[in-house]
């Protein structure tokens, strides 16, 4: 599991570093229309951003729900105190995925 997470983190780092070059081409794009390489990188960046965000969000939500349900199973009387913070945490995790969706739309809007 650690190997998979480290590979995902490395690929995310490479993606973040390579997207800087694409966004730095904005000044050149003002002078000339986007060439096909820049359009391809923007499309790949948008797709990868959604994929990585969805994967990370799903892992985070799964761990949060599992921990909350384990706590409720151990102490059913505390379900009211555990349920509301769990829902708030899940909403915050999902908001990060929505931010990635907005960033992907911005990338696609540059095409």
Backbone as JSON Lines, residues from 0, in Angstrom:
{"i":0,"aa":"X","n":[0.83,-1.19,0.0],"ca":[0.0,0.0,0.0],"c":[0.87,1.25,0.0]}
{"i":1,"aa":"X","n":[1.97,1.23,0.77],"ca":[2.86,2.39,0.82],"c":[3.5,2.64,-0.54]}
{"i":2,"aa":"X","n":[3.77,1.57,-1.27],"ca":[4.38,1.71,-2.59],"c":[3.42,2.4,-3.55]}
{"i":3,"aa":"X","n":[2.15,2.03,-3.48],"ca":[1.14,2.64,-4.35],"c":[0.97,4.11,-4.01]}
{"i":4,"aa":"X","n":[0.93,4.43,-2.73],"ca":[0.77,5.82,-2.31],"c":[1.99,6.64,-2.74]}
{"i":5,"aa":"X","n":[3.18,6.07,-2.59],"ca":[4.38,6.82,-2.99],"c":[4.43,7.03,-4.5]}
{"i":6,"aa":"X","n":[3.96,6.06,-5.28],"ca":[3.9,6.23,-6.73],"c":[2.89,7.3,-7.1]}
{"i":7,"aa":"X","n":[1.74,7.32,-6.43],"ca":[0.74,8.34,-6.7],"c":[1.25,9.72,-6.32]}
{"i":8,"aa":"X","n":[1.94,9.83,-5.2],"ca":[2.48,11.11,-4.78],"c":[3.55,11.61,-5.76]}
{"i":9,"aa":"X","n":[4.39,10.71,-6.23],"ca":[5.43,11.08,-7.19],"c":[4.82,11.52,-8.5]}
{"i":10,"aa":"X","n":[3.82,10.8,-8.97],"ca":[3.17,11.19,-10.23],"c":[2.43,12.51,-10.06]}
{"i":11,"aa":"X","n":[1.85,12.75,-8.9],"ca":[1.21,14.04,-8.65],"c":[2.22,15.17,-8.63]}
{"i":12,"aa":"X","n":[3.37,14.94,-8.04],"ca":[4.43,15.95,-8.02],"c":[4.91,16.26,-9.43]}
{"i":13,"aa":"X","n":[5.09,15.23,-10.23],"ca":[5.51,15.43,-11.62],"c":[4.44,16.21,-12.38]}
{"i":14,"aa":"X","n":[3.19,15.9,-12.13],"ca":[2.1,16.61,-12.79],"c":[2.09,18.08,-12.39]}
{"i":15,"aa":"X","n":[2.26,18.35,-11.11],"ca":[2.24,19.74,-10.64],"c":[3.41,20.51,-11.24]}
{"i":16,"aa":"X","n":[4.58,19.88,-11.29],"ca":[5.74,20.57,-11.84],"c":[5.61,20.79,-13.35]}
{"i":17,"aa":"X","n":[5.0,19.85,-14.06],"ca":[4.87,20.01,-15.5],"c":[3.76,20.99,-15.86]}
{"i":18,"aa":"X","n":[2.76,21.15,-15.02],"ca":[1.68,22.09,-15.31],"c":[2.16,23.53,-15.23]}
{"i":19,"aa":"X","n":[3.2,23.78,-14.48],"ca":[3.75,25.12,-14.4],"c":[4.26,25.6,-15.75]}
{"i":20,"aa":"X","n":[4.85,24.69,-16.51],"ca":[5.33,25.06,-17.84],"c":[4.18,25.4,-18.77]}
{"i":21,"aa":"X","n":[3.1,24.67,-18.62],"ca":[1.94,24.94,-19.47],"c":[1.32,26.29,-19.13]}
{"i":22,"aa":"X","n":[1.2,26.57,-17.85],"ca":[0.62,27.85,-17.46],"c":[1.57,29.01,-17.73]}
{"i":23,"aa":"X","n":[2.88,28.75,-17.74],"ca":[3.83,29.8,-18.06],"c":[3.77,30.17,-19.53]}
{"i":24,"aa":"X","n":[3.2,29.32,-20.34],"ca":[3.08,29.6,-21.77],"c":[1.95,30.58,-22.06]}
{"i":25,"aa":"X","n":[1.29,31.09,-21.01],"ca":[0.17,32.0,-21.2],"c":[0.62,33.29,-21.89]}
{"i":26,"aa":"X","n":[1.79,33.78,-21.55],"ca":[2.28,35.01,-22.17],"c":[2.52,34.79,-23.66]}
{"i":27,"aa":"X","n":[3.09,33.65,-24.0],"ca":[3.32,33.35,-25.4],"c":[1.99,33.12,-26.13]}
{"i":28,"aa":"X","n":[1.0,32.64,-25.4],"ca":[-0.29,32.38,-26.02],"c":[-0.99,33.68,-26.38]}
{"i":29,"aa":"X","n":[-0.69,34.75,-25.66],"ca":[-1.3,36.04,-25.98],"c":[-0.79,36.56,-27.31]}
{"i":30,"aa":"X","n":[0.42,36.18,-27.67],"ca":[1.0,36.63,-28.93],"c":[0.61,35.74,-30.1]}
{"i":31,"aa":"X","n":[0.42,34.46,-29.84],"ca":[0.11,33.51,-30.91],"c":[-0.92,32.52,-30.38]}
{"i":32,"aa":"X","n":[-1.69,31.9,-31.27],"ca":[-2.66,30.9,-30.8],"c":[-1.94,29.68,-30.22]}
{"i":33,"aa":"X","n":[-2.66,28.96,-29.38],"ca":[-2.07,27.78,-28.73],"c":[-1.74,26.71,-29.76]}
{"i":34,"aa":"X","n":[-0.56,26.14,-29.64],"ca":[-0.24,25.05,-30.54],"c":[-0.8,23.75,-29.97]}
{"i":35,"aa":"X","n":[-0.68,22.7,-30.74],"ca":[-1.33,21.44,-30.35],"c":[-0.67,20.82,-29.12]}
{"i":36,"aa":"X","n":[0.64,21.05,-28.91],"ca":[1.3,20.48,-27.73],"c":[0.77,21.08,-26.44]}
{"i":37,"aa":"X","n":[0.55,22.39,-26.44],"ca":[0.03,23.05,-25.25],"c":[-1.4,22.6,-24.98]}
{"i":38,"aa":"X","n":[-2.19,22.47,-26.03],"ca":[-3.56,22.0,-25.87],"c":[-3.59,20.58,-25.31]}
{"i":39,"aa":"X","n":[-2.68,19.75,-25.8],"ca":[-2.63,18.37,-25.31],"c":[-2.22,18.34,-23.83]}
{"i":40,"aa":"X","n":[-1.25,19.16,-23.45],"ca":[-0.81,19.19,-22.05],"c":[-1.92,19.71,-21.14]}
{"i":41,"aa":"X","n":[-2.68,20.7,-21.6],"ca":[-3.79,21.2,-20.8],"c":[-4.86,20.13,-20.63]}
{"i":42,"aa":"X","n":[-5.15,19.4,-21.68],"ca":[-6.15,18.33,-21.59],"c":[-5.68,17.22,-20.66]}
{"i":43,"aa":"X","n":[-4.41,16.85,-20.78],"ca":[-3.87,15.8,-19.9],"c":[-3.86,16.27,-18.46]}
{"i":44,"aa":"X","n":[-3.47,17.53,-18.23],"ca":[-3.46,18.08,-16.88],"c":[-4.84,18.11,-16.26]}
{"i":45,"aa":"X","n":[-5.85,18.49,-17.06],"ca":[-7.22,18.53,-16.55],"c":[-7.71,17.13,-16.18]}
{"i":46,"aa":"X","n":[-7.46,16.18,-17.05],"ca":[-7.89,14.81,-16.76],"c":[-7.16,14.21,-15.57]}
{"i":47,"aa":"X","n":[-5.87,14.46,-15.48],"ca":[-5.1,13.91,-14.36],"c":[-5.49,14.58,-13.05]}
{"i":48,"aa":"X","n":[-5.81,15.86,-13.09],"ca":[-6.22,16.56,-11.86],"c":[-7.49,15.95,-11.3]}
{"i":49,"aa":"X","n":[-8.45,15.67,-12.15],"ca":[-9.69,15.05,-11.69],"c":[-9.44,13.63,-11.19]}
{"i":50,"aa":"X","n":[-8.63,12.88,-11.91],"ca":[-8.35,11.5,-11.5],"c":[-7.65,11.41,-10.16]}
{"i":51,"aa":"X","n":[-6.63,12.22,-9.97],"ca":[-5.88,12.2,-8.71],"c":[-6.75,12.71,-7.56]}
{"i":52,"aa":"X","n":[-7.52,13.76,-7.82],"ca":[-8.38,14.3,-6.76],"c":[-9.47,13.31,-6.37]}
{"i":53,"aa":"X","n":[-10.06,12.64,-7.35],"ca":[-11.1,11.66,-7.04],"c":[-10.52,10.48,-6.26]}
{"i":54,"aa":"X","n":[-9.32,10.05,-6.65],"ca":[-8.68,8.93,-5.95],"c":[-8.36,9.32,-4.5]}
{"i":55,"aa":"X","n":[-7.76,10.49,-4.31],"ca":[-7.43,10.94,-2.97],"c":[-8.66,11.18,-2.11]}
{"i":56,"aa":"X","n":[-9.69,11.77,-2.71],"ca":[-10.92,12.0,-1.98],"c":[-11.6,10.71,-1.56]}
{"i":57,"aa":"X","n":[-11.59,9.74,-2.45],"ca":[-12.21,8.45,-2.13],"c":[-11.46,7.74,-1.01]}
{"i":58,"aa":"X","n":[-10.13,7.79,-1.06],"ca":[-9.35,7.17,0.02],"c":[-9.59,7.87,1.35]}
{"i":59,"aa":"X","n":[-9.63,9.19,1.34],"ca":[-9.86,9.95,2.56],"c":[-11.24,9.72,3.13]}
{"i":60,"aa":"X","n":[-12.24,9.71,2.27],"ca":[-13.61,9.48,2.74],"c":[-13.77,8.06,3.27]}
{"i":61,"aa":"X","n":[-13.13,7.11,2.63],"ca":[-13.21,5.73,3.1],"c":[-12.6,5.56,4.48]}
{"i":62,"aa":"X","n":[-11.43,6.18,4.68],"ca":[-10.79,6.08,6.0],"c":[-11.6,6.8,7.07]}
{"i":63,"aa":"X","n":[-12.16,7.97,6.72],"ca":[-12.95,8.72,7.7],"c":[-14.21,7.96,8.08]}
{"i":64,"aa":"X","n":[-14.89,7.4,7.11],"ca":[-16.12,6.65,7.39],"c":[-15.81,5.39,8.18]}
{"i":65,"aa":"X","n":[-14.73,4.7,7.83],"ca":[-14.37,3.48,8.55],"c":[-14.04,3.78,10.01]}
{"i":66,"aa":"X","n":[-13.29,4.86,10.25],"ca":[-12.95,5.21,11.63],"c":[-14.19,5.61,12.42]}
{"i":67,"aa":"X","n":[-15.09,6.36,11.79],"ca":[-16.3,6.77,12.49],"c":[-17.19,5.58,12.8]}
{"i":68,"aa":"X","n":[-17.34,4.68,11.85],"ca":[-18.18,3.5,12.09],"c":[-17.56,2.57,13.12]}
{"i":69,"aa":"X","n":[-16.24,2.5,13.14],"ca":[-15.59,1.69,14.17],"c":[-15.82,2.29,15.55]}
{"i":70,"aa":"X","n":[-15.75,3.62,15.63],"ca":[-16.02,4.28,16.91],"c":[-17.45,4.09,17.36]}
{"i":71,"aa":"X","n":[-18.39,4.14,16.43],"ca":[-19.8,3.93,16.77],"c":[-20.03,2.48,17.19]}
{"i":72,"aa":"X","n":[-19.34,1.55,16.52],"ca":[-19.5,0.13,16.87],"c":[-18.96,-0.15,18.28]}
{"i":73,"aa":"X","n":[-17.89,0.53,18.66],"ca":[-17.33,0.31,19.99],"c":[-18.15,0.97,21.08]}
{"i":74,"aa":"X","n":[-18.76,2.12,20.75],"ca":[-19.55,2.85,21.74],"c":[-20.8,3.39,21.05]}
{"i":75,"aa":"X","n":[-21.87,2.59,20.98],"ca":[-23.08,3.04,20.28],"c":[-23.71,4.28,20.89]}
{"i":76,"aa":"X","n":[-23.45,4.55,22.13],"ca":[-24.02,5.73,22.77],"c":[-23.42,7.03,22.26]}
{"i":77,"aa":"X","n":[-22.25,6.96,21.67],"ca":[-21.57,8.16,21.18],"c":[-21.86,8.42,19.71]}
{"i":78,"aa":"X","n":[-22.84,7.73,19.15],"ca":[-23.1,7.88,17.71],"c":[-23.53,9.3,17.35]}
{"i":79,"aa":"X","n":[-24.25,9.96,18.23],"ca":[-24.66,11.34,17.94],"c":[-23.49,12.3,17.92]}
{"i":80,"aa":"X","n":[-22.5,12.05,18.8],"ca":[-21.33,12.93,18.85],"c":[-20.34,12.64,17.73]}
{"i":81,"aa":"X","n":[-20.4,11.47,17.13],"ca":[-19.47,11.1,16.07],"c":[-20.05,11.4,14.69]}
{"i":82,"aa":"X","n":[-21.36,11.25,14.55],"ca":[-21.99,11.33,13.23],"c":[-21.86,12.72,12.6]}
{"i":83,"aa":"X","n":[-22.17,13.77,13.34],"ca":[-22.15,15.13,12.77],"c":[-20.74,15.56,12.36]}
{"i":84,"aa":"X","n":[-19.71,15.37,13.2],"ca":[-18.36,15.73,12.72],"c":[-17.91,14.9,11.52]}
{"i":85,"aa":"X","n":[-18.37,13.63,11.46],"ca":[-18.0,12.8,10.32],"c":[-18.6,13.38,9.04]}
{"i":86,"aa":"X","n":[-19.86,13.79,9.08],"ca":[-20.51,14.36,7.89],"c":[-19.81,15.66,7.48]}
{"i":87,"aa":"X","n":[-19.44,16.49,8.44],"ca":[-18.73,17.73,8.13],"c":[-17.37,17.42,7.51]}
{"i":88,"aa":"X","n":[-16.67,16.44,8.06],"ca":[-15.38,16.04,7.5],"c":[-15.51,15.51,6.09]}
{"i":89,"aa":"X","n":[-16.53,14.7,5.84],"ca":[-16.75,14.17,4.49],"c":[-17.06,15.29,3.51]}
{"i":90,"aa":"X","n":[-17.81,16.29,3.95],"ca":[-18.12,17.43,3.07],"c":[-16.86,18.22,2.74]}
{"i":91,"aa":"X","n":[-15.99,18.4,3.72],"ca":[-14.74,19.12,3.46],"c":[-13.82,18.34,2.53]}
{"i":92,"aa":"X","n":[-13.78,17.03,2.68],"ca":[-12.98,16.21,1.78],"c":[-13.54,16.32,0.36]}
{"i":93,"aa":"X","n":[-14.84,16.28,0.22],"ca":[-15.46,16.37,-1.1],"c":[-15.25,17.75,-1.71]}
{"i":94,"aa":"X","n":[-15.15,18.79,-0.88],"ca":[-14.92,20.13,-1.42],"c":[-13.57,20.23,-2.1]}
{"i":95,"aa":"X","n":[-12.57,19.49,-1.62],"ca":[-11.28,19.48,-2.28],"c":[-11.37,18.88,-3.68]}
{"i":96,"aa":"X","n":[-12.19,17.86,-3.84],"ca":[-12.4,17.27,-5.16],"c":[-13.11,18.26,-6.07]}
{"i":97,"aa":"X","n":[-14.04,19.02,-5.53],"ca":[-14.74,20.02,-6.33],"c":[-13.78,21.13,-6.74]}
{"i":98,"aa":"X","n":[-12.84,21.51,-5.87],"ca":[-11.82,22.5,-6.26],"c":[-11.01,21.98,-7.45]}
{"i":99,"aa":"X","n":[-10.66,20.71,-7.43],"ca":[-9.92,20.13,-8.55],"c":[-10.76,20.16,-9.82]}
{"i":100,"aa":"X","n":[-12.06,19.96,-9.69],"ca":[-12.94,20.04,-10.86],"c":[-12.95,21.45,-11.42]}
{"i":101,"aa":"X","n":[-12.98,22.45,-10.56],"ca":[-12.96,23.84,-11.01],"c":[-11.64,24.14,-11.72]}
{"i":102,"aa":"X","n":[-10.53,23.66,-11.18],"ca":[-9.23,23.86,-11.81],"c":[-9.2,23.18,-13.17]}
{"i":103,"aa":"X","n":[-9.78,21.99,-13.27],"ca":[-9.82,21.3,-14.56],"c":[-10.65,22.09,-15.57]}
{"i":104,"aa":"X","n":[-11.75,22.69,-15.13],"ca":[-12.54,23.52,-16.03],"c":[-11.74,24.74,-16.49]}
{"i":105,"aa":"X","n":[-10.95,25.3,-15.6],"ca":[-10.1,26.44,-15.98],"c":[-9.1,26.01,-17.03]}
{"i":106,"aa":"X","n":[-8.48,24.84,-16.84],"ca":[-7.54,24.32,-17.84],"c":[-8.22,24.14,-19.18]}
{"i":107,"aa":"X","n":[-9.4,23.54,-19.18],"ca":[-10.11,23.28,-20.43],"c":[-10.55,24.59,-21.07]}
{"i":108,"aa":"X","n":[-10.85,25.59,-20.24],"ca":[-11.24,26.89,-20.77],"c":[-10.12,27.59,-21.51]}
{"i":109,"aa":"X","n":[-8.86,27.22,-21.25],"ca":[-7.73,27.8,-21.94],"c":[-7.52,27.19,-23.32]}
{"i":110,"aa":"X","n":[-8.26,26.15,-23.65],"ca":[-8.08,25.5,-24.97],"c":[-8.61,26.37,-26.06]}
